């Protein structure tokens, strides 16, 4: 909300310095986005629609500086009488046919359309609104001044002429002021004349009854609409306006008549027109203000400091509340423009804001109960974050909502994503079926900003037709870090698999990679299904692989480097971990004996098969098998590689002899020759 300080000063004698005013508003809990010249731009949160006006900000500033708040000129004057809304008593009869409108006020005026005077146009421009003509500018001025949206109809273009508030009819449409034809449905509240809809209630007027240069008589609408109704219409049509932003948060139901009187005063003041009859005010169920009890002891407990009674009463009174003192506190009448104040804690927040949180002593309150136990999921996720961050991965936080096309690319063929009934936009139309598309977008964002290597992970919920589940996902691209082989190059499938193994270690389970069926988002032949042993046998817990280049390019990045990633279902992993047995053993008392073997094997042979053959044919004293070198080149036949493995032998009860170890090594070499066709490399 942009508010010139000169405008605020018409209602409260605050300092001339905009920075001083902005600083005091910031101290009261408002975020001041900028101060340019005389204009203070305040970010107003969704729960404070009363501050979407200069008068609302002036009320806050007057409380902050402890000065009186002046009334809006002409808004409370009774110079223009209230008349019945029926036929024969009003120039334009009004009827309410729907409870989505709690109050509807209308005034008719004879006008002469022209340009606005410079002072009014300049003030609108400073507040971020484009001047149009004197009639429309007056309605916008009143909206900015006291927060009540208004709309002017050309009476000559109204059928009847009359005003009906009703729901739209099936198949009905309306060309709005932006010259867009918008289809309506029965859920939308409209303002209609005798023949057709002429405005979207609380959102935007229609072009057919727009005020033009030739207009001589107008009907000015000032109403209160149900916030949920305006919000639903605005979202369905994708139409956000200054009016809808105020109505959908909760406008002041007492303001419509005051706003009309203020508008009529301004029209006469600038020579643009004069009233033609009284004000129609259809208000079938007048709202009663809420009353909230405020206890003195509760103020002290929540704020951590005792606020003097006179200050509590002063702050609440200046903010528009009516506190009545009692034995242990106050019975506070809440003004209807404060839709955010519903309970005692809300009143205490108001007192704290203007008393000054900086005046509260920094003391820790005593603990009166034991802290709640942290859930297992929180502990699990913290452990996963620590492991992956320690391995050089960075955590990302992506949206749960996404566009349908991106979601469908990460689902098996024939399966549809979970759609959102009322999405904010097409970019947030479905729930994510996987963590990979959001991580891929984050990776592309970083690479396009010249990040050489990117390694991201996320822990979060995914959604399929079968239900919601918690997953850990990761993606990587760029150069490899310190590979055991000493070779550089880009990350590949094995880097993604290594991240999965890290997650498996956090659960105390061993993950095994097995050939996977082709998945639409992975490169065929460069993907694997991850399984682990459980009480029910091998269980699928996730997948790893290289993401198809066309998917990466579709997200906005064309590059030579591969993008790899993977995903694990944490619930399945936890079940497998729960069925596994943990055994704690003491540190070894006897020394180990290490033997290195260099063997020639087929270059297509998986290293896991070599490890399996070694373990299957080794005695129980073999405690570790680790590859430490892979070589192909001079001295190695074509189609083969030299694989070096380190074998560690140890007996828990005694020291092994060289002869026993050599016998075991000979048996392993023989088994490798028979099982995988390996030959011992002499040099």
NORKA-V592020 format. One record per residue. N is the residue number from 1. RES is the residue in one letter. SS is DSSP state (H for helix, E for strand, C for the rest). PSI is psi in whole degrees, -180 to 180 (NA if undefined). Layout:
[[N/RES/SS/PSI] [N/RES/SS/PSI]]
//
This chain:
[[1/X/C/116] [2/X/E/125] [3/X/E/116] [4/X/E/135] [5/X/H/-32] [6/X/H/-32] [7/X/H/-43] [8/X/H/-38] [9/X/C/-15] [10/X/C/-20] [11/X/C/-19] [12/X/E/135] [13/X/C/66] [14/X/C/166] [15/X/C/156] [16/X/C/-26] [17/X/C/113] [18/X/H/-33] [19/X/H/-36] [20/X/H/-40] [21/X/H/-46] [22/X/H/-40] [23/X/H/-41] [24/X/H/-38] [25/X/H/-39] [26/X/H/-37] [27/X/H/-22] [28/X/C/10] [29/X/C/2] [30/X/C/148] [31/X/E/116] [32/X/E/110] [33/X/E/-42] [34/X/E/162] [35/X/E/113] [36/X/E/112] [37/X/C/-122] [38/X/C/-6] [39/X/E/127] [40/X/E/122] [41/X/E/112] [42/X/E/129] [43/X/E/113] [44/X/C/125] [45/X/C/163] [46/X/C/-22] [47/X/C/4] [48/X/C/62] [49/X/H/-21] [50/X/H/-19] [51/X/H/8] [52/X/C/44] [53/X/C/155] [54/X/H/-40] [55/X/H/-38] [56/X/H/-42] [57/X/H/-35] [58/X/H/-37] [59/X/H/-44] [60/X/H/-43] [61/X/H/-39] [62/X/H/-38] [63/X/H/-42] [64/X/H/-38] [65/X/H/0] [66/X/C/54] [67/X/C/164] [68/X/C/149] [69/X/E/124] [70/X/C/152] [71/X/C/160] [72/X/C/127] [73/X/C/126] [74/X/C/-11] [75/X/C/-32] [76/X/C/7] [77/X/C/147] [78/X/C/26] [79/X/C/-35] [80/X/C/116] [81/X/C/161] [82/X/E/132] [83/X/E/166] [84/X/C/151] [85/X/C/3] [86/X/C/172] [87/X/C/142] [88/X/C/-22] [89/X/C/-10] [90/X/C/143] [91/X/C/-36] [92/X/C/103] [93/X/E/149] [94/X/E/138] [95/X/E/137] [96/X/E/120] [97/X/C/13] [98/X/C/143] [99/X/C/-5] [100/X/C/-10] [101/X/E/111] [102/X/E/-21] [103/X/E/138] [104/X/E/119] [105/X/E/145] [106/X/E/138] [107/X/E/142] [108/X/E/140] [109/X/E/144] [110/X/E/130] [111/X/E/164] [112/X/C/106] [113/X/C/130] [114/X/C/-172] [115/X/C/152] [116/X/C/155] [117/X/C/158] [118/X/H/-41] [119/X/H/-39] [120/X/H/-44] [121/X/H/-40] [122/X/H/-39] [123/X/H/-39] [124/X/H/-44] [125/X/H/-42] [126/X/H/-31] [127/X/C/2] [128/X/C/18] [129/X/C/134] [130/X/C/125] [131/X/C/144] [132/X/C/-67] [133/X/C/172] [134/X/H/-34] [135/X/H/-53] [136/X/H/-38] [137/X/H/-35] [138/X/H/-44] [139/X/H/-40] [140/X/H/-37] [141/X/H/-45] [142/X/H/-38] [143/X/H/-46] [144/X/H/-33] [145/X/H/-50] [146/X/H/2] [147/X/C/10] [148/X/C/110] [149/X/C/145] [150/X/C/163] [151/X/E/140] [152/X/E/130] [153/X/E/147] [154/X/E/112] [155/X/H/-37] [156/X/H/-21] [157/X/H/-2] [158/X/C/131] [159/X/C/129] [160/X/C/-67] [161/X/C/140] [162/X/E/168] [163/X/E/129] [164/X/E/131] [165/X/E/116] [166/X/E/176] [167/X/E/149] [168/X/C/154] [169/X/C/155] [170/X/C/130] [171/X/C/-2] [172/X/C/150] [173/X/E/166] [174/X/E/132] [175/X/E/113] [176/X/E/177] [177/X/C/-19] [178/X/C/13] [179/X/C/30] [180/X/C/132] [181/X/E/122] [182/X/E/124] [183/X/E/138] [184/X/C/161] [185/X/C/177] [186/X/C/-11] [187/X/C/-11] [188/X/C/134] [189/X/E/131] [190/X/E/159] [191/X/E/126] [192/X/E/157] [193/X/C/-156] [194/X/C/-29] [195/X/C/-35] [196/X/C/169] [197/X/E/137] [198/X/E/-4] [199/X/E/151] [200/X/E/117] [201/X/C/119] [202/X/C/1] [203/X/C/-65] [204/X/E/149] [205/X/E/172] [206/X/E/151] [207/X/H/-27] [208/X/H/-28] [209/X/H/23] [210/X/C/143] [211/X/C/127] [212/X/C/-180] [213/X/C/-31] [214/X/C/-1] [215/X/C/136] [216/X/C/-20] [217/X/E/132] [218/X/E/155] [219/X/E/119] [220/X/E/122] [221/X/E/136] [222/X/E/110] [223/X/E/174] [224/X/E/123] [225/X/E/150] [226/X/C/125] [227/X/H/-42] [228/X/H/-36] [229/X/H/-45] [230/X/H/-42] [231/X/H/-43] [232/X/H/-43] [233/X/H/-45] [234/X/H/-42] [235/X/H/-42] [236/X/H/-38] [237/X/H/-6] [238/X/C/37] [239/X/C/108] [240/X/C/126] [241/X/C/170] [242/X/H/-37] [243/X/H/-49] [244/X/H/-34] [245/X/H/-32] [246/X/H/-45] [247/X/H/-40] [248/X/C/-15] [249/X/C/-19] [250/X/C/94] [251/X/C/172] [252/X/C/116] [253/X/C/-13] [254/X/C/-5] [255/X/H/-24] [256/X/H/-47] [257/X/H/-41] [258/X/H/-39] [259/X/H/-40] [260/X/H/-45] [261/X/H/-41] [262/X/H/-41] [263/X/H/-41] [264/X/H/-38] [265/X/H/-43] [266/X/H/-39] [267/X/H/-42] [268/X/H/-37] [269/X/H/-38] [270/X/C/7] [271/X/C/28] [272/X/C/-16] [273/X/E/180] [274/X/E/154] [275/X/E/147] [276/X/E/75] [277/X/E/-178] [278/X/E/-176] [279/X/E/126] [280/X/E/126] [281/X/E/100] [282/X/E/108] [283/X/C/77] [284/X/C/-34] [285/X/C/85] [286/X/C/137] [287/X/C/142] [288/X/C/138] [289/X/C/150] [290/X/E/156] [291/X/E/130] [292/X/E/131] [293/X/E/134] [294/X/E/115] [295/X/E/136] [296/X/H/-43] [297/X/H/-35] [298/X/H/-36] [299/X/H/-47] [300/X/H/-41] [301/X/H/-45] [302/X/H/-38] [303/X/H/-20] [304/X/C/14] [305/X/C/149] [306/X/C/118] [307/X/C/127] [308/X/C/145] [309/X/H/-41] [310/X/H/-34] [311/X/H/-38] [312/X/H/-48] [313/X/H/-40] [314/X/H/-47] [315/X/H/-48] [316/X/H/-39] [317/X/H/-44] [318/X/H/-29] [319/X/C/0] [320/X/C/-1] [321/X/C/162] [322/X/E/94] [323/X/E/132] [324/X/E/120] [325/X/E/142] [326/X/C/-169] [327/X/C/-45] [328/X/C/13] [329/X/E/-130] [330/X/E/150] [331/X/E/111] [332/X/E/125] [333/X/E/125] [334/X/E/126] [335/X/C/150] [336/X/C/-18] [337/X/C/-9] [338/X/C/78] [339/X/C/-14] [340/X/C/-14] [341/X/C/109] [342/X/C/-21] [343/X/C/175] [344/X/H/-41] [345/X/H/-32] [346/X/H/-40] [347/X/H/-39] [348/X/H/-37] [349/X/H/-41] [350/X/H/-43] [351/X/H/-45] [352/X/H/-40] [353/X/H/-46] [354/X/H/-16] [355/X/H/-38] [356/X/C/107] [357/X/H/-24] [358/X/H/-14] [359/X/H/-8] [360/X/C/128] [361/X/C/138] [362/X/C/82] [363/X/C/147] [364/X/C/130] [365/X/C/151] [366/X/C/145] [367/X/C/121] [368/X/C/-7] [369/X/C/161] [370/X/C/142] [371/X/C/150] [372/X/C/149] [373/X/C/139] [374/X/C/135] [375/X/C/155] [376/X/H/-35] [377/X/H/-38] [378/X/H/-44] [379/X/H/-43] [380/X/H/-48] [381/X/H/-37] [382/X/H/-41] [383/X/H/-42] [384/X/H/-43] [385/X/H/-43] [386/X/H/-41] [387/X/H/-48] [388/X/H/-39] [389/X/H/-37] [390/X/H/-24] [391/X/C/5] [392/X/C/5] [393/X/C/153] [394/X/E/138] [395/X/E/139] [396/X/C/155] [397/X/C/110] [398/X/C/169] [399/X/C/145] [400/X/C/-29] [401/X/E/152] [402/X/E/173] [403/X/C/152] [404/X/H/-40] [405/X/H/-43] [406/X/H/-37] [407/X/H/-42] [408/X/H/-29] [409/X/C/-16] [410/X/C/33] [411/X/C/148] [412/X/C/152] [413/X/C/132] [414/X/C/-12] [415/X/C/135] [416/X/C/149] [417/X/C/166] [418/X/C/115] [419/X/E/151] [420/X/C/133] [421/X/C/-40] [422/X/C/72] [423/X/C/154] [424/X/C/-36] [425/X/C/177] [426/X/H/-24] [427/X/H/-15] [428/X/H/47] [429/X/C/-27] [430/X/E/164] [431/X/E/146] [432/X/C/131] [433/X/C/-11] [434/X/C/157] [435/X/C/-17] [436/X/H/-43] [437/X/H/-41] [438/X/H/-41] [439/X/H/-37] [440/X/H/-41] [441/X/H/-42] [442/X/H/-39] [443/X/H/-46] [444/X/H/-41] [445/X/H/-43] [446/X/H/-40] [447/X/H/-35] [448/X/C/-11] [449/X/C/32] [450/X/C/25] [451/X/C/122] [452/X/C/-46] [453/X/C/141] [454/X/E/127] [455/X/E/109] [456/X/E/147] [457/X/E/161] [458/X/E/145] [459/X/E/121] [460/X/E/-176] [461/X/E/145] [462/X/E/160] [463/X/E/126] [464/X/E/172] [465/X/C/-28] [466/X/C/-14] [467/X/E/-175] [468/X/E/144] [469/X/E/158] [470/X/E/131] [471/X/E/159] [472/X/E/129] [473/X/E/157] [474/X/E/151] [475/X/E/154] [476/X/E/151] [477/X/E/163] [478/X/C/-169] [479/X/E/151] [480/X/C/149] [481/X/C/126] [482/X/C/61] [483/X/C/149] [484/X/C/-26] [485/X/C/-9] [486/X/C/0] [487/X/C/146] [488/X/C/-139] [489/X/C/-176] [490/X/E/160] [491/X/C/153] [492/X/C/-166] [493/X/H/-39] [494/X/H/-27] [495/X/H/-41] [496/X/H/-40] [497/X/H/-36] [498/X/H/-38] [499/X/H/-39] [500/X/H/-40] [501/X/H/-34] [502/X/H/-44] [503/X/H/-42] [504/X/H/-39] [505/X/H/-34] [506/X/H/-27] [507/X/H/-5] [508/X/C/29] [509/X/C/157] [510/X/C/123] [511/X/C/139] [512/X/E/132] [513/X/E/129] [514/X/E/152] [515/X/E/136] [516/X/C/155] [517/X/C/156] [518/X/C/125] [519/X/C/140] [520/X/C/-24] [521/X/C/-6] [522/X/E/153] [523/X/E/127] [524/X/E/137] [525/X/E/-10] [526/X/E/45] [527/X/E/156] [528/X/E/151] [529/X/E/135] [530/X/E/128] [531/X/E/161] [532/X/E/155] [533/X/E/142] [534/X/E/180] [535/X/C/-26] [536/X/C/12] [537/X/E/-164] [538/X/E/133] [539/X/E/133] [540/X/E/127] [541/X/E/-7] [542/X/E/-171] [543/X/E/155] [544/X/E/160] [545/X/E/-176] [546/X/E/128] [547/X/E/138] [548/X/C/138] [549/X/H/-33] [550/X/H/-30] [551/X/H/-40] [552/X/H/-43] [553/X/H/-36] [554/X/H/-28] [555/X/C/1] [556/X/C/18] [557/X/C/121] [558/X/C/117] [559/X/C/158] [560/X/C/-26] [561/X/C/147] [562/X/C/153] [563/X/E/120] [564/X/E/158] [565/X/E/179] [566/X/E/173] [567/X/E/140] [568/X/E/139] [569/X/E/113] [570/X/H/-32] [571/X/H/-45] [572/X/H/-38] [573/X/H/-40] [574/X/H/-39] [575/X/H/-43] [576/X/H/-39] [577/X/H/-34] [578/X/H/-27] [579/X/H/-8] [580/X/C/150] [581/X/C/134] [582/X/C/138] [583/X/C/127] [584/X/C/127] [585/X/C/150] [586/X/C/163] [587/X/C/143] [588/X/C/141] [589/X/C/-15] [590/X/C/152] [591/X/C/158] [592/X/C/158] [593/X/E/129] [594/X/E/135] [595/X/E/135] [596/X/E/137] [597/X/E/138] [598/X/E/119] [599/X/E/152] [600/X/E/124] [601/X/E/166] [602/X/E/137] [603/X/C/-17] [604/X/C/-2] [605/X/C/126] [606/X/C/140] [607/X/H/-30] [608/X/H/-34] [609/X/H/-36] [610/X/H/-45] [611/X/H/-42] [612/X/H/-40] [613/X/H/-40] [614/X/H/-48] [615/X/H/-35] [616/X/H/-22] [617/X/C/14] [618/X/C/154] [619/X/C/171] [620/X/C/-14] [621/X/C/-9] [622/X/E/114] [623/X/E/-14] [624/X/E/139] [625/X/E/123] [626/X/E/129] [627/X/E/137] [628/X/E/-1] [629/X/E/144] [630/X/E/124] [631/X/E/139] [632/X/C/141] [633/X/C/-144] [634/X/C/132] [635/X/C/-6] [636/X/C/126] [637/X/C/152] [638/X/C/140] [639/X/C/0] [640/X/E/166] [641/X/E/160] [642/X/E/118] [643/X/E/125] [644/X/E/130] [645/X/E/148] [646/X/E/122] [647/X/E/128] [648/X/E/124] [649/X/E/142] [650/X/C/140] [651/X/C/132] [652/X/C/-18] [653/X/C/-17] [654/X/C/174] [655/X/C/128] [656/X/C/154] [657/X/C/159] [658/X/H/-35] [659/X/H/-40] [660/X/H/-42] [661/X/H/-42] [662/X/H/-37] [663/X/H/-41] [664/X/H/-41] [665/X/H/-42] [666/X/H/-40] [667/X/H/-38] [668/X/H/-45] [669/X/H/-43] [670/X/H/-41] [671/X/H/-38] [672/X/H/-39] [673/X/H/-41] [674/X/H/-44] [675/X/H/-43] [676/X/H/8] [677/X/C/30] [678/X/C/148] [679/X/E/144] [680/X/E/130] [681/X/C/127] [682/X/C/-37] [683/X/C/NA]]
//
